[in-house]
Amino acid sequence: MGGTEPSAWDTHSACGRARRADRLRALLHLNRPSSRLPSLRRRAALSVLGFLVVTGALGAELAGRRGQFTAALHAAPIWLLAIAALLQVVALLSRTEAWHVCVLAAGGTVGRRLLFRAAGVGYLASVLNGSLGLAARIASLRRVAPGTTPRVPALLAAEVPIITVEVALVAIFSFTLIAPLGLPWWVPVIAVFVTGSAVIALRRFSQRHRFGLWAGLAAMHSGRGRMVALVLVAVCAQIARNWLVLRAIGVHVSVFDAMALLIAMFTLGQLPIGPSLGAASAVLILGSHGVAATAAAGVMLTVTGTVGSLGYAAWAVTDRLVAGRVAVAPEVAVAPTRA
C-alpha cells in the first residue's frame, strides 16, 4: 500500500524485460565466453586449413622454379622492406582513425588512445583471418571501455561505412583487372553503377535510422568527408607498398598493376586463406610477369605487412602496460599510513 509494494503488472514487466535482456546477451554471446571460443576456434582452424591448401598449390606450382623464387626473395634490400613495413603502419593508423570517426559518430565517447590500443590487438589477429581481427578489435574495445563505446551491434555496423568506401574504390578501379583477368570492358561499368546505387541507398537509410544497431551507420552522413579522406590515405599507402615491393623484387609493374593487386588482396581476403593471401593474389594478378618473382613479392608483402602489424600491436601492449603502472603509482604514493 501507499506505493511501496510493486504491482503484479510491474513485476511481470520487469521479468519480461529481464528475459529479453537475457536472450539478447545470449544472441550476442556477451556473457558466454565459452560459447564464443568454439566459433573462434573454428575460424582459426578454417584459416589454417585454407593456408595449407593454398600454400600446397603454390608449392606445386613453384616446384621447378625454386632457384628463381629464392633469388627473388634475396633481391629486395632490407631498407626498402623496412619502408614497406612503415607504409603498412601508416595504412593501419589511417584506417584506425577512420574507425575512431565512425565510433564517435555512432555515439561513442571513447578516447583515441584506448581505441588505437584495441585496434592494435585486432590487426594482429587479422594476419590470420580478417573476421578474427574484427572480433578481437571490437571485443578488446568493449573490454577496456564498456561505458564509452556503443554496444556490439552498433560497433559492427560502424565497420560498414569504411567497408563501403573500400568497396566503392574497388568498383572505381576495377578497370585495372581487365587485362590481368581478361574481363569484358563493361564489367567495371556495371560494378560502378551497382556500387554507386548501393552507397546512395545506404546513406539514405542511415539518415532515417539513427538508433540502436543502425547508429553505427551514422558516419555515412556525419563526419563522412574525414572518414573518406582517411580511408583514401590508407589505400594509397597500401598501393605504394605493393608497388615498392614488386619493383624491389624485380617485377616492373605500373601503379595500376599495384592497384589491381590490392583489389585482389581485398577480395581474396574475405576467404580463410590466412598468410598465403599475398602470394596467391600476386600470382593470380601478376603471374604473367613470372610466377616465381610474383610469388616472392607476395611473400614479402605478407612479411612486411605482418611486421607492421606486430609493431603496431607491440606499441598497443606496451602503452597499456605503461599506462597501468602510471595509474597504480599515485594510489601507492598517497596510501594513508596508520600510526
C-alpha positions in Angstrom: 0.0 0.0 0.0 1.0 3.7 -0.3 3.0 2.9 -3.4 5.6 0.8 -1.6 4.6 -2.6 -3.0 5.2 -3.3 -6.7 2.1 -4.3 -8.6 1.7 -7.6 -10.4 1.9 -5.7 -13.7 5.2 -4.1 -12.7 6.6 -7.4 -11.6 5.5 -9.1 -14.9 7.0 -6.2 -16.9 10.3 -6.4 -15.1 10.5 -10.1 -15.6 9.7 -9.7 -19.3 12.5 -7.1 -19.7 14.9 -9.4 -17.8 14.1 -12.3 -20.1 14.5 -10.2 -23.2 17.9 -8.9 -21.9 19.0 -12.5 -21.2 18.0 -13.5 -24.8 19.9 -10.6 -26.2 23.0 -11.4 -24.3 22.8 -15.0 -25.4 22.5 -14.0 -29.0 25.4 -11.6 -28.8 27.5 -14.0 -26.7 28.4 -11.1 -24.4 28.3 -13.1 -21.2 29.1 -16.5 -22.6 32.9 -16.7 -23.4 32.7 -20.5 -23.5 30.2 -20.3 -26.4 32.4 -17.8 -28.2 35.5 -19.8 -28.1 34.3 -22.7 -30.3 33.4 -20.2 -33.0 36.8 -18.5 -32.9 38.5 -21.9 -32.9 36.5 -23.0 -36.0 37.5 -19.8 -37.8 41.2 -20.2 -36.8 41.1 -23.9 -37.9 39.5 -23.0 -41.2 42.1 -20.3 -41.8 44.9 -22.8 -41.1 43.3 -25.3 -43.4 42.9 -22.7 -46.2 46.5 -21.6 -45.7 47.8 -25.2 -46.0 45.7 -25.8 -49.2 46.8 -22.6 -50.9 50.4 -23.0 -49.8 50.4 -26.5 -51.2 49.1 -25.4 -54.5 51.7 -22.6 -54.7 54.4 -25.0 -53.7 53.4 -27.4 -56.5 53.5 -24.5 -59.0 56.9 -23.4 -57.8 58.4 -26.9 -57.7 60.6 -26.4 -60.7 61.3 -22.7 -60.0 62.9 -22.9 -56.6 66.1 -21.2 -57.6 64.2 -18.3 -59.2 62.0 -17.9 -56.2 64.9 -17.9 -53.8 66.8 -15.4 -55.9 63.8 -13.1 -56.0 63.5 -13.2 -52.2 67.1 -12.1 -51.8 66.7 -9.3 -54.4 64.9 -6.8 -52.2 67.2 -4.7 -49.9 66.4 -4.6 -46.2 66.0 -0.8 -46.0 63.3 -1.0 -48.7 61.4 -3.7 -46.9 61.6 -1.5 -43.8 59.9 1.3 -45.7 57.2 -1.2 -46.9 56.6 -2.2 -43.3 56.4 1.5 -42.3 53.8 2.1 -45.1 51.8 -0.8 -43.5 51.8 1.0 -40.2 50.7 4.3 -41.9 47.8 2.4 -43.5 46.8 0.8 -40.2 46.9 4.2 -38.4 44.8 5.9 -41.0 42.2 3.1 -41.0 42.1 3.2 -37.2 41.5 6.9 -37.2 38.7 6.3 -39.7 37.2 3.8 -37.3 37.5 6.3 -34.5 35.4 8.8 -36.6 32.8 6.1 -37.1 32.6 5.1 -33.4 32.3 8.8 -32.4 29.6 9.3 -35.0 27.7 6.3 -33.6 27.6 7.9 -30.2 30.8 6.7 -28.5 32.9 9.0 -26.4 35.9 6.7 -26.1 39.4 8.3 -26.2 41.6 7.9 -29.2 44.3 6.2 -27.2 42.1 3.4 -25.9 40.6 2.8 -29.4 44.0 2.7 -31.0 45.2 0.1 -28.5 42.2 -2.1 -29.2 42.8 -1.7 -33.0 46.4 -2.9 -32.5 45.2 -6.2 -31.0 42.7 -6.6 -33.8 45.1 -6.0 -36.6 47.4 -8.6 -35.2 44.6 -11.2 -35.3 43.8 -10.1 -38.9 47.1 -11.6 -40.0 45.4 -15.0 -39.6 41.9 -14.1 -40.5 40.0 -10.9 -41.2 36.9 -11.8 -39.2 39.0 -12.9 -36.3 40.7 -9.4 -36.4 37.3 -7.7 -36.4 36.1 -9.8 -33.5 39.3 -9.2 -31.5 39.2 -5.4 -32.1 35.6 -5.0 -31.0 36.0 -7.3 -28.0 39.1 -5.5 -26.9 37.5 -2.1 -27.2 34.4 -3.2 -25.3 36.5 -4.7 -22.6 38.6 -1.6 -21.9 35.9 1.0 -22.5 32.4 -0.5 -22.0 30.9 2.7 -20.8 32.1 5.0 -23.6 31.6 2.8 -26.6 28.4 1.8 -28.4 27.2 -1.8 -27.9 28.5 -4.6 -30.1 25.8 -4.5 -32.8 26.4 -0.8 -33.3 30.2 -1.3 -33.4 29.7 -4.0 -36.0 27.6 -1.6 -38.1 30.3 1.1 -37.6 32.5 -1.0 -39.9 30.0 -0.6 -42.7 30.9 3.0 -43.7 34.6 2.1 -44.0 33.9 -1.0 -45.9 31.5 0.9 -48.2 34.2 3.3 -49.1 36.7 0.5 -49.8 34.2 -1.4 -51.9 33.4 1.8 -53.9 37.1 2.3 -54.5 37.3 -1.4 -55.7 34.5 -0.7 -58.1 36.0 2.6 -59.4 39.4 1.0 -60.1 38.1 -2.4 -61.2 39.2 -1.5 -64.7 42.7 -2.4 -63.6 41.5 -6.0 -63.6 40.5 -6.1 -67.2 43.9 -7.0 -68.6 45.1 -9.4 -65.8 41.8 -11.4 -65.6 40.6 -10.8 -69.2 37.3 -9.2 -68.0 35.0 -7.6 -70.5 35.1 -3.8 -70.6 31.5 -3.4 -69.4 32.1 -5.3 -66.1 33.7 -2.3 -64.3 30.9 0.0 -65.6 28.3 -2.3 -64.0 30.3 -2.5 -60.8 30.5 1.3 -60.5 26.7 1.6 -61.2 25.7 -1.1 -58.7 28.1 0.2 -56.0 27.1 3.8 -56.5 23.4 2.9 -56.2 24.1 0.9 -53.0 26.1 3.8 -51.5 23.3 6.2 -52.1 20.7 3.8 -50.8 22.7 3.1 -47.7 23.2 6.8 -47.0 19.5 7.5 -47.2 18.8 4.5 -44.9 21.3 5.8 -42.4 19.6 9.2 -42.3 16.3 7.6 -41.5 17.5 5.0 -39.0 19.8 6.5 -36.3 19.2 4.4 -33.2 20.2 1.0 -31.8 22.0 -1.1 -34.3 21.7 1.5 -37.1 23.6 4.1 -35.0 26.8 2.5 -36.4 25.9 3.9 -39.8 26.0 7.5 -38.7 29.3 8.1 -40.3 27.5 7.9 -43.7 26.1 11.3 -43.0 28.2 12.7 -40.1 31.9 13.1 -40.5 31.8 11.4 -43.8 34.4 13.6 -45.5 37.1 13.0 -42.9 36.4 9.3 -42.8 36.6 9.0 -46.6 39.9 11.0 -46.6 41.4 8.7 -44.0 40.4 5.6 -45.9 42.0 7.1 -49.1 45.2 7.6 -47.2 45.2 4.0 -46.0 44.5 2.7 -49.5 47.2 4.9 -51.1 49.8 3.7 -48.5 48.9 0.1 -49.4 49.2 0.7 -53.2 52.6 2.4 -52.6 53.7 -0.6 -50.5 52.6 -3.0 -53.3 54.4 -1.1 -56.0 57.6 -0.7 -53.9 57.9 -4.4 -53.0 57.1 -5.5 -56.6 59.8 -3.2 -58.0 62.3 -4.2 -55.4 61.8 -7.9 -56.3 62.4 -7.1 -59.9 58.8 -7.2 -61.2 58.4 -4.0 -63.2 54.8 -3.0 -62.9 52.8 0.2 -63.1 50.7 1.8 -60.3 47.6 0.4 -61.9 49.1 -3.1 -61.5 49.7 -2.3 -57.8 46.0 -1.2 -57.6 44.9 -4.4 -59.2 46.9 -6.4 -56.7 45.4 -4.5 -53.8 41.9 -5.2 -55.2 42.7 -8.9 -55.4 44.0 -9.0 -51.9 40.9 -7.2 -50.6 38.6 -9.6 -52.4 40.5 -12.8 -51.6 41.0 -11.6 -48.0 37.4 -12.5 -47.4 38.4 -16.1 -47.8 40.0 -18.0 -45.0 43.4 -18.4 -46.5 45.5 -16.6 -43.9 49.1 -15.6 -44.6 49.0 -17.2 -48.1 46.9 -14.3 -49.2 49.8 -12.1 -50.6 51.4 -14.8 -52.7 48.1 -16.1 -54.0 46.9 -12.7 -55.0 50.2 -11.7 -56.6 50.4 -14.9 -58.7 46.7 -14.5 -59.8 47.0 -10.9 -60.9 50.7 -10.7 -62.0 51.6 -14.2 -62.8 52.4 -13.3 -66.4 55.4 -11.3 -65.1 56.9 -14.6 -63.8 55.3 -17.0 -61.2 58.4 -17.2 -59.1 59.1 -13.5 -58.9 55.4 -12.5 -58.2 55.1 -15.3 -55.6 58.2 -14.0 -53.9 56.8 -10.4 -54.0 53.6 -11.8 -52.4 55.6 -13.4 -49.6 57.4 -10.2 -49.0 54.1 -8.3 -48.9 52.9 -10.7 -46.3 56.1 -10.4 -44.3 56.2 -6.6 -44.3 52.5 -6.5 -43.5 53.0 -8.8 -40.6 56.0 -6.9 -39.3 53.9 -3.7 -39.5 51.0 -5.3 -37.6 53.4 -6.7 -35.0 54.9 -3.3 -34.5 51.5 -1.7 -34.0 50.4 -4.5 -31.6 53.7 -4.2 -29.7 53.0 -0.5 -29.2 49.5 -1.2 -28.0 50.6 -3.7 -25.4 53.5 -1.6 -24.2 51.3 1.5 -23.9 48.7 -0.4 -22.0 51.3 -1.7 -19.5 52.9 1.7 -19.1 49.6 3.4 -18.6 48.6 0.7 -16.0 51.8 1.3 -14.0 51.3 5.1 -14.1 47.7 4.7 -12.9 48.8 2.5 -10.0 51.7 4.6 -8.9 49.7 7.6 -7.5 47.5 5.3 -5.5 50.5 3.7 -3.8 52.1 7.2 -3.2 49.1 8.6 -1.4 48.1 5.5 0.5 47.5 6.6 4.2 49.6 5.2 6.9 48.4 4.4 10.4 50.3 5.2 13.5 
